[in-house]
Amino acid sequence: MTKKLWAALLALSPMLGFAQTNIVDEIIWVVGNEPILLSDVEETRISSEAYGQPVDNPYCTIPEQIAVNKLFVHQAELDSVTVSESDVIRAVDNRINESIQAFGSREALEQMYGRSVSQMRENLKKQYREQMMADEVRQKLTTDVKATPAEVREYFKNVPNDSLPFIPTQVEVQIITSVPEVPRAEVERIENKLREYARRVNSGEADFSTLAKFYSEDGSARNGGELGYMGRNQLVPEFANVAFTLNDPKKVSKIVRSEYGYHIIQLIDKKGDKINVRHILLKPHIDDSEIEKGIARLDSIANDIRANKFTFDAAALALSDDKDTRNNHGLMANVDQQNGTVSSRFEMQDLPADVAKVVDTLSVGQISRAFRMTNDKGQEVCAVVMLKNRIEGHPANMTEDFQTLRDVVVNKRKEEKIEQWIKDKIKTTYVRISPNWRNCKFHYEGWVK
């Protein structure tokens, strides 16, 4: 079973609710200061079976996998690693929403797991927070792992052809986006609301976190708008420039406009070069008439490109509202969240859904009709795309797939480094296993002291 699947199962298991099993809970392992409960094992076992991935020898394998994760959590606590509460909430919300879609309705999900969505959400928060802390430690451990071109060539030379990774069909896509104009009246409506919220907080009439829970349109609303400790470079510049000037936790900032919408901010605490704030985000509501204007404008631009009045590259550079792609002539970038590498190639499943649906109908060099989509900032925008290239599926080769092969080498080295770290960490970490749970052939030696 892959590490990714293990992480998913460990994250999903708190949704199940151990109360359904009618078994008396007990502590079966302790790793550092972290207990592992019988319920942790049972919930992961049930989850794996529910998703068609039963675990061999579950009462040995699952506790060890949980224990390995606890090693990273223990190290994160020693290193004072913190994670953004808004990231935790966003991950939990995404998981809940995916599960609701999978089961067809909120009610069906609750019936399946025997608990309310709000209960699932609370249980998932701790699990995701720990998983993110563990991932942060893993990332720090392997951040300096590299591979030179010579080392990649050596790997390619020594790998049998039938063992080379198969590269699925990939596409390269260029995009031009247009953000519909927000009427001044809509901006004034939002600003007036935010001014009123700020007045109520500053006068002591209302609590900021309560207002955030009721009115903010950001995922952090569930946590009273709190973002958790974050560095300046983790926040968009407009937001950071105001947030880092705040000194009085009782006062509310001026209105801040960012690519996400309009905010007011309240300081919670400062710790070194990090800051913890809460905010209320309101997003402008865009009329369909403005969307239609944007689509008409982009269709006109696309027609001019087809008529060879100018190129897609030039149009993207001069006219696109998307700053992330504009300076690259509209070429979309695929960022690997695990290792940070950037590529212009996407598998269809990795493209934004609205874009993938359109690209799937295009031939190479063809320009789409304009369409509406939601970008990664949650904004509704208009877009037109061109399929720049399609690379059919093939065994990896040095000419076309150097980056993929380099990633294979780097990931192999990262796994080796992580494996060695786990072995060393077991030796220096307090571990206690209940006698009834020791009679196992564990993957790692040294658990039983």
C-alpha positions, 0 to 999 in steps of 0.5 A, spaced: 500 500 500 502 506 497 504 512 502 499 516 499 494 511 500 496 510 507 495 518 509 488 518 506 486 512 510 489 515 516 485 522 515 479 518 513 478 514 519 476 519 524 469 520 520 467 513 522 466 513 529 469 508 534 463 508 538 459 504 532 464 498 534 462 497 541 469 495 543 472 498 550 478 502 548 485 502 550 492 505 549 496 500 545 502 504 543 505 510 546 510 514 541 514 519 545 508 523 548 503 520 543 498 515 545 495 510 539 488 507 541 485 501 539 480 505 536 485 508 532 487 502 529 480 499 528 477 506 525 483 505 520 482 498 519 474 499 517 476 505 513 481 501 509 476 495 508 470 500 506 474 503 500 476 496 498 483 496 500 484 491 506 490 491 510 494 484 510 495 483 518 492 489 520 493 489 527 501 489 526 501 493 520 496 499 522 499 500 529 506 501 526 504 505 520 500 510 525 507 510 530 511 512 524 506 518 523 507 519 530 515 519 530 514 525 525 509 529 529 513 528 535 519 531 532 514 537 529 513 538 537 520 538 538 521 543 533 515 547 534 513 546 527 506 550 526 501 549 521 496 554 518 489 553 521 486 556 515 490 550 511 487 545 516 480 547 515 480 548 508 483 541 507 477 538 512 472 542 508 475 539 501 475 532 504 468 533 507 465 536 500 468 530 496 465 525 501 458 528 500 459 528 493 461 521 493 455 519 497 450 523 493 448 527 499 450 530 506 444 525 509 447 519 506 454 521 508 451 522 515 447 515 515 453 511 512 458 514 518 453 514 524 455 521 526 453 528 523 458 532 519 460 537 524 462 531 528 466 528 523 469 535 521 471 536 529 475 529 529 478 530 522 481 537 524 486 534 529 488 528 524 489 533 518 493 538 523 498 532 525 498 530 518 501 537 516 506 537 521 508 530 519 509 533 512 512 539 514 518 535 518 518 530 512 519 536 507 525 539 511 528 533 512 529 532 504 529 539 502 536 539 500 536 532 496 538 533 489 540 530 483 545 532 477 544 531 470 549 526 470 546 522 475 539 522 472 543 519 465 546 514 469 540 512 472 536 512 465 542 507 463 542 502 468 534 501 468 531 496 464 526 499 458 521 495 461 522 498 468 522 505 465 516 509 468 510 510 463 508 517 462 501 518 461 498 523 455 500 530 457 498 537 454 500 544 454 495 549 455 495 557 454 490 561 457 488 568 457 483 570 462 479 576 463 476 578 470 469 581 469 469 589 472 465 589 479 460 595 479 462 601 483 455 600 487 457 593 489 464 595 491 461 600 496 456 595 498 461 590 501 466 596 503 460 599 507 458 592 510 466 591 512 466 598 515 460 596 519 463 590 522 469 594 524 465 599 528 461 594 532 468 590 534 472 597 535 466 599 539 465 593 543 458 591 541 461 585 537 466 580 537 470 579 531 471 572 531 463 571 531 462 576 526 467 572 522 463 565 523 457 568 520 459 573 515 466 571 512 466 568 505 473 565 507 474 557 509 477 560 516 470 563 517 469 556 521 475 558 526 472 565 527 477 567 521 483 565 525 489 564 520 494 561 525 501 563 525 504 565 518 510 568 515 510 574 511 511 570 504 505 566 506 500 571 505 498 575 499 502 582 499 496 587 500 494 583 506 501 582 509 503 589 508 497 591 513 497 585 517 504 586 519 503 593 521 498 591 526 499 592 534 493 593 538 489 586 538 483 590 540 483 594 533 481 592 526 485 594 520 482 598 514 479 595 509 484 591 504 483 589 497 487 583 495 486 578 489 481 574 493 476 580 495 476 585 501 478 584 508 478 587 515 483 584 519 484 583 527 491 582 530 491 576 535 499 575 536 506 576 534 511 571 535 518 572 532 517 573 524 510 570 524 503 573 525 497 570 527 491 574 525 483 573 524 480 576 518 473 577 515 473 576 507 467 579 503 467 577 495 464 581 490 458 578 487 458 579 479 452 580 475 451 575 469 451 581 464 458 583 466 460 575 465 457 576 458 461 582 456 467 578 458 466 572 454 464 577 448 471 581 449 475 574 449 471 571 443 473 577 439 480 577 441 480 569 439 477 571 432 483 576 431 488 571 433 485 566 428 485 571 423 493 572 424 492 579 427 496 577 432 499 571 436 496 568 442 503 569 446 502 576 444 495 577 446 496 573 453 502 578 455 498 584 453 491 583 455 490 577 460 488 579 467 492 572 470 499 575 473 501 568 474 501 566 466 501 573 463 508 573 463 509 566 460 505 568 454 499 565 457 502 558 458 499 554 464 504 552 470 503 545 473 506 546 480 508 539 484 506 540 491 510 534 493 517 537 491 516 544 488 518 542 481 514 546 476 512 544 469 508 546 463 505 539 462 499 537 465 495 530 465 488 532 464 486 530 471 491 535 474 488 541 470 482 545 473 476 542 471 473 547 467 479 548 463 480 540 462 473 540 460 474 545 454 481 542 452 478 535 451 475 538 445 481 541 442 486 539 437 493 542 437 493 549 435 486 550 436 483 556 440 477 555 444 470 559 445 470 563 451 467 560 457 466 562 465 471 558 470 472 559 477 480 560 478 484 558 484 483 564 488 475 563 488 474 568 483 469 567 477 473 569 471 472 569 463 477 565 459 479 562 453 485 557 452 489 554 446 492 547 446 499 548 445 501 541 445 499 534 446 504 529 448 501 522 447 503 516 453 510 513 452 515 510 456 520 515 459 526 518 455 531 523 456 529 527 451 522 529 452 522 527 460 528 529 463 524 532 469 520 526 470 526 522 470 530 527 475 524 526 479 524 519 480 531 519 482 530 525 487 524 521 490 528 515 491 533 518 494 528 522 499 525 515 501 532 512 502 533 518 507 526 518 510 527 511 511 534 512 515 531 517 519 525 513 521 530 507 523 534 512 527 528 516 530 526 509 533 532 508 537 532 515 540 524 515 542 520 513 547 516 507 545 512 503 549 507 497 546 502 493 550 504 486 551 499 483 547 501 487 541 508 486 541 508 479 537 509 482 530 514 482 525 514 489 524 517 493 518 522 497 522 526 494 527 527 496 534 520 498 536 520 493 542 525 496 547 
